[in-house]
Amino acid sequence: MERFKTLMLREWMQHRFGWIVIVAVPLLIALGLSLFGQAKVELDDVKEVPMALAVAVIVIAFVTATTLGLAWSAVLLQSPGLARRDTQDRSIEFWLSLPTGHVQSVAAPLLVHLILVPLGAFACGVIGGLVLSLPIVATTTGIASWFALPWGGLLAAIVSLALRLALGIVLVTLWYSPLILGTMAASAWLKRWGVPAVVGVVGIGGLVLDKVYGNRIVWDALRALAVNARHAFIATGQDPNPGRWTIQSPDDVGAVLAAVPRAVLGDAGDALLQLASPAFLVALAIAAVAFALLVLRRQRGA
C-alpha cells in the first residue's frame, strides 16, 4: 500500500500546478463577479430571502459545474498520453528500479487522474461556491439576506446532492471506462496514431456497418453507453418513480429543501441497481481487457 501511495504522490508532484490552476479559475471568475458586480437585484414580487437563495444556489452550481467540467476535460484529454509517458520522458528505468509491479504502476495514474482529480475538483467547487456565495449575495441582495437563508435545510440538500453527484462521477467513469482505457491502450501500442486509430475504427467502422450493411450496432452501443452514463450521474429521465421528485408545496422553500435528500437517496439507488445490468458487465470486461493491454505494453516496453 505504501508503494501504491508513492506512485499516487508522484502524480500530484508532477501535475499539481495544472490541477491547482483548474480549481482556481472558476473561483477567481466568481470572485471577480463579487468584487466588480455592483448591481443590486430589485424584484417587487420576489421576497428577499428566496431571491438570495436563488443567487446562492446559482453561484454554488456555477463554480462546481465549471470546476468539475474543466477538471474532467483536462484529465480525459491527458489520459491517452499517460500510457506512454514513462517511455517518452525516459524515466521508465527509474520506475522499474522501484519495488513496484506493472499493475500498480498502471493502476495508480488511472485512479488519480480518472477518479481522484475529478472528485477533488468537485469538492473544491462545492466548498468554494459556498464561500463565494457570501460576497455575491451581499452584492446583489444584501449581506443580511445571506445570513437569513435556511442554512439547515440548504446544507442538508447540498451535502446530499454532492454525495449523489460524487457517486455519479465514479459511476460515469466506470461506464465510459471501455472508451477511456481502450483509447489509452491504443495510444500505448500505436503511440501518436492511437487516438486517430480509435476514432477511425469507431467512426468509419460505424459508418460502413450502417450505410453498407444496415447494421447500427456501433451507434446503438454508443447511444446505450451515453444513456447509461447519464442515468448513472442523475437518474431523472429514466426514473421508475418520477413522483419522488414531485414537491407537494413548491412555493415552500423549507419543503423543497427537505424533499431533496429523500429524492437523492432514491436516485442513487436506481443508479446502483443499473450496475447489475449485462451492459455494465460487458463494459467492465472490455475495460479489463484494455487494462491488461496497458500492463502488457509496459512490460514489453521495459
C-alpha positions as CSV (number, residue, x, y, z in Angstrom):
1,M,0.0,0.0,0.0
2,E,2.9,2.4,0.8
3,R,4.3,1.8,-2.7
4,F,1.0,2.5,-4.2
5,K,0.7,5.7,-2.3
6,T,4.1,6.7,-3.5
7,L,3.0,6.2,-7.1
8,M,-0.1,8.3,-6.4
9,L,2.1,11.0,-4.8
10,R,4.2,11.1,-8.0
11,E,1.1,12.2,-9.9
12,W,0.4,15.0,-7.5
13,M,4.1,16.2,-7.7
14,Q,4.0,16.2,-11.5
15,H,0.6,17.7,-12.1
16,R,-0.2,19.8,-9.0
17,F,0.3,23.2,-10.7
18,G,-2.1,22.4,-13.5
19,W,-4.7,21.0,-11.1
20,I,-4.5,24.0,-8.8
21,V,-5.0,26.3,-11.8
22,I,-8.0,24.3,-12.9
23,V,-9.6,24.6,-9.5
24,A,-8.6,28.3,-9.1
25,V,-10.0,29.6,-12.4
26,P,-13.8,29.3,-11.6
27,L,-13.2,30.6,-8.1
28,L,-11.4,33.7,-9.5
29,I,-14.2,34.3,-12.0
30,A,-16.8,34.1,-9.3
31,L,-14.7,36.3,-7.0
32,G,-14.3,38.9,-9.8
33,L,-18.1,39.0,-10.2
34,S,-18.4,39.6,-6.5
35,L,-15.9,42.4,-6.5
36,F,-17.0,44.2,-9.7
37,G,-20.7,43.4,-9.8
38,Q,-22.4,46.5,-8.3
39,A,-26.0,45.9,-9.5
40,K,-28.5,45.3,-6.8
41,V,-31.4,43.0,-7.7
42,E,-34.8,44.6,-7.1
43,L,-37.9,42.5,-7.8
44,D,-41.1,43.6,-6.2
45,D,-42.8,40.2,-6.4
46,V,-39.9,38.2,-5.0
47,K,-39.1,38.0,-1.3
48,E,-35.6,38.9,-0.4
49,V,-34.6,35.6,1.2
50,P,-35.8,33.4,-1.7
51,M,-34.0,35.7,-4.1
52,A,-30.9,35.4,-2.0
53,L,-31.3,31.6,-2.0
54,A,-31.6,31.6,-5.8
55,V,-28.4,33.6,-6.2
56,A,-26.5,31.4,-3.7
57,V,-27.6,28.2,-5.5
58,I,-26.6,29.7,-8.9
59,V,-23.2,30.6,-7.6
60,I,-22.6,27.2,-6.0
61,A,-23.8,25.4,-9.1
62,F,-21.7,27.6,-11.5
63,V,-18.5,27.2,-9.5
64,T,-19.0,23.5,-9.0
65,A,-20.0,22.7,-12.6
66,T,-17.2,24.8,-14.1
67,T,-14.6,23.3,-11.8
68,L,-15.7,19.8,-12.5
69,G,-16.0,20.4,-16.2
70,L,-12.5,21.8,-16.5
71,A,-11.0,19.0,-14.4
72,W,-12.8,16.2,-16.2
73,S,-11.9,17.6,-19.7
74,A,-8.3,18.0,-18.7
75,V,-7.8,14.5,-17.4
76,L,-9.7,13.0,-20.4
77,L,-7.5,14.9,-22.8
78,Q,-4.4,14.0,-20.9
79,S,-5.2,10.3,-20.4
80,P,-4.0,8.9,-23.7
81,G,-0.5,10.2,-23.1
82,L,-0.3,8.6,-19.6
83,A,0.2,5.2,-21.2
84,R,3.5,6.1,-22.8
85,R,4.6,8.9,-20.5
86,D,7.4,6.9,-18.8
87,T,8.8,5.8,-22.1
88,Q,8.7,9.3,-23.7
89,D,10.5,11.0,-20.8
90,R,12.9,8.1,-20.4
91,S,12.1,7.6,-16.8
92,I,10.9,4.0,-17.3
93,E,14.2,2.6,-16.0
94,F,14.0,4.6,-12.8
95,W,10.4,3.5,-12.1
96,L,11.3,-0.1,-12.9
97,S,14.1,0.1,-10.3
98,L,11.5,0.6,-7.6
99,P,9.9,-2.4,-6.0
100,T,6.5,-1.9,-7.6
101,G,4.7,-4.1,-10.1
102,H,3.4,-3.2,-13.5
103,V,-0.2,-3.5,-12.4
104,Q,0.4,-0.9,-9.6
105,S,2.3,1.4,-11.9
106,V,-0.6,1.4,-14.4
107,A,-3.4,1.5,-11.8
108,A,-2.1,4.4,-9.7
109,P,-2.2,7.0,-12.5
110,L,-5.6,5.8,-13.6
111,L,-7.0,6.1,-10.1
112,V,-5.6,9.6,-9.6
113,H,-6.4,11.1,-12.9
114,L,-9.8,9.5,-13.7
115,I,-11.3,9.3,-10.2
116,L,-9.5,11.4,-7.5
117,V,-8.8,14.5,-9.5
118,P,-12.5,14.9,-10.7
119,L,-13.7,14.2,-7.2
120,G,-11.2,16.6,-5.6
121,A,-12.1,19.3,-8.1
122,F,-15.8,18.7,-7.5
123,A,-15.3,19.0,-3.7
124,C,-13.3,22.2,-4.1
125,G,-16.0,23.6,-6.4
126,V,-18.8,22.9,-3.8
127,I,-16.8,24.4,-0.9
128,G,-15.6,27.4,-3.0
129,G,-19.1,28.1,-4.2
130,L,-20.4,28.1,-0.7
131,V,-17.7,30.6,0.4
132,L,-18.1,32.9,-2.6
133,S,-21.9,32.9,-2.3
134,L,-21.5,35.3,0.7
135,P,-19.9,38.2,-1.2
136,I,-22.0,37.7,-4.3
137,V,-25.3,37.5,-2.4
138,A,-24.2,40.5,-0.4
139,T,-23.6,42.4,-3.6
140,T,-27.0,41.5,-5.1
141,T,-29.5,41.4,-2.2
142,G,-27.5,42.5,0.8
143,I,-25.4,40.6,3.3
144,A,-28.3,40.2,5.8
145,S,-30.2,38.1,3.4
146,W,-27.3,35.6,3.2
147,F,-27.4,35.1,7.0
148,A,-31.2,34.8,6.8
149,L,-31.0,31.8,4.4
150,P,-32.4,28.5,5.8
151,W,-29.0,27.0,6.2
152,G,-30.1,23.9,8.0
153,G,-32.1,22.6,5.1
154,L,-29.9,24.2,2.5
155,L,-26.7,22.4,3.8
156,A,-28.6,19.1,4.1
157,A,-29.7,19.5,0.4
158,I,-26.2,20.5,-0.8
159,V,-24.5,17.6,1.1
160,S,-26.9,15.0,-0.2
161,L,-26.7,16.3,-3.8
162,A,-22.9,16.5,-3.5
163,L,-22.7,12.9,-2.3
164,R,-25.0,11.8,-5.1
165,L,-23.0,13.6,-7.8
166,A,-19.7,12.3,-6.4
167,L,-21.1,8.8,-6.7
168,G,-22.2,9.7,-10.3
169,I,-18.7,10.8,-11.1
170,V,-17.4,7.4,-10.2
171,L,-20.2,5.5,-12.0
172,V,-19.9,7.6,-15.2
173,T,-16.1,6.9,-15.3
174,L,-16.8,3.2,-14.9
175,W,-19.4,3.3,-17.7
176,Y,-17.1,5.1,-20.0
177,S,-14.0,3.0,-19.0
178,P,-14.1,0.9,-22.2
179,L,-13.6,4.0,-24.3
180,I,-11.2,5.7,-22.0
181,L,-9.0,2.6,-21.4
182,G,-9.4,1.5,-24.9
183,T,-8.0,4.8,-26.2
184,M,-5.2,4.6,-23.7
185,A,-4.3,1.1,-24.8
186,A,-4.3,2.1,-28.4
187,S,-2.1,5.1,-27.6
188,A,0.3,2.9,-25.7
189,W,0.7,0.4,-28.6
190,L,0.3,2.7,-31.6
191,K,1.8,5.9,-30.0
192,R,0.6,9.1,-31.6
193,W,-1.6,7.1,-34.0
194,G,-3.6,5.6,-31.1
195,V,-6.3,8.2,-30.9
196,P,-6.8,8.6,-34.6
197,A,-7.0,4.8,-34.9
198,V,-9.7,4.6,-32.3
199,V,-11.7,7.5,-33.9
200,G,-11.2,5.8,-37.3
201,V,-12.3,2.3,-36.2
202,V,-15.3,3.6,-34.3
203,G,-16.3,6.3,-36.7
204,I,-15.5,4.8,-40.1
205,G,-16.4,1.3,-38.9
206,G,-19.8,2.5,-37.6
207,L,-20.5,4.3,-40.9
208,V,-19.6,1.3,-43.0
209,L,-21.7,-1.1,-41.0
210,D,-24.6,1.4,-41.0
211,K,-24.5,2.5,-44.7
212,V,-23.3,-0.6,-46.3
213,Y,-24.8,-3.4,-44.2
214,G,-27.6,-1.6,-42.5
215,N,-26.2,-2.5,-39.1
216,R,-26.3,0.2,-36.5
217,I,-24.6,-1.8,-33.7
218,V,-21.8,0.7,-33.2
219,W,-24.2,3.7,-32.9
220,D,-26.6,1.7,-30.7
221,A,-23.7,0.7,-28.4
222,L,-22.5,4.3,-28.1
223,R,-26.0,5.6,-27.5
224,A,-26.6,2.9,-24.8
225,L,-23.4,3.8,-23.2
226,A,-24.3,7.5,-23.1
227,V,-27.8,6.8,-21.8
228,N,-26.5,4.6,-19.0
229,A,-23.8,7.1,-18.1
230,R,-26.3,9.9,-17.9
231,H,-28.5,7.7,-15.8
232,A,-25.6,6.9,-13.5
233,F,-24.9,10.6,-13.0
234,I,-28.6,11.6,-12.4
235,A,-31.3,9.0,-12.9
236,T,-34.0,11.6,-13.7
237,G,-35.5,10.8,-17.1
238,Q,-35.3,7.0,-16.6
239,D,-36.7,7.3,-13.1
240,P,-39.0,4.4,-12.4
241,N,-40.6,6.5,-9.6
242,P,-40.8,10.1,-11.1
243,G,-43.1,11.0,-8.3
244,R,-40.2,11.1,-5.9
245,W,-39.2,14.5,-7.4
246,T,-42.7,16.0,-7.0
247,I,-42.9,18.6,-4.3
248,Q,-46.2,19.0,-2.5
249,S,-45.6,22.6,-1.7
250,P,-43.3,24.0,-4.4
251,D,-43.7,27.6,-3.0
252,D,-42.5,26.4,0.4
253,V,-38.7,26.7,0.4
254,G,-38.4,24.5,3.5
255,A,-40.5,21.8,1.9
256,V,-38.4,21.9,-1.3
257,L,-35.1,21.6,0.6
258,A,-36.4,18.9,2.9
259,A,-37.5,16.8,-0.1
260,V,-34.1,16.8,-1.7
261,P,-32.2,14.2,0.5
262,R,-35.0,11.7,0.1
263,A,-35.2,12.1,-3.7
264,V,-31.5,11.9,-4.0
265,L,-31.3,8.7,-2.0
266,G,-33.8,7.0,-4.2
267,D,-32.0,8.3,-7.3
268,A,-28.7,6.9,-6.1
269,G,-30.4,3.5,-5.5
270,D,-31.7,3.5,-9.1
271,A,-28.2,4.2,-10.4
272,L,-26.6,1.5,-8.3
273,L,-29.2,-1.1,-9.5
274,Q,-28.2,-0.4,-13.0
275,L,-24.8,-1.8,-12.3
276,A,-26.3,-5.3,-12.3
277,S,-27.2,-5.0,-15.9
278,P,-25.4,-7.1,-18.6
279,A,-24.4,-3.9,-20.4
280,F,-22.3,-2.8,-17.3
281,L,-20.7,-6.2,-17.1
282,V,-19.7,-6.1,-20.8
283,A,-18.3,-2.6,-20.3
284,L,-16.2,-3.8,-17.4
285,A,-15.0,-6.8,-19.3
286,I,-13.8,-4.6,-22.2
287,A,-12.2,-2.2,-19.8
288,A,-10.4,-5.1,-18.1
289,V,-9.0,-6.3,-21.5
290,A,-7.8,-2.7,-22.2
291,F,-6.2,-2.5,-18.8
292,A,-4.4,-5.9,-19.4
293,L,-3.1,-4.5,-22.7
294,L,-1.7,-1.4,-20.9
295,V,0.1,-3.7,-18.4
296,L,1.4,-5.9,-21.2
297,R,2.7,-2.9,-23.1
298,R,4.5,-1.6,-20.1
299,Q,6.1,-5.0,-19.5
300,R,7.3,-5.1,-23.1
301,G,8.4,-1.6,-23.1
302,A,10.6,-2.4,-20.1
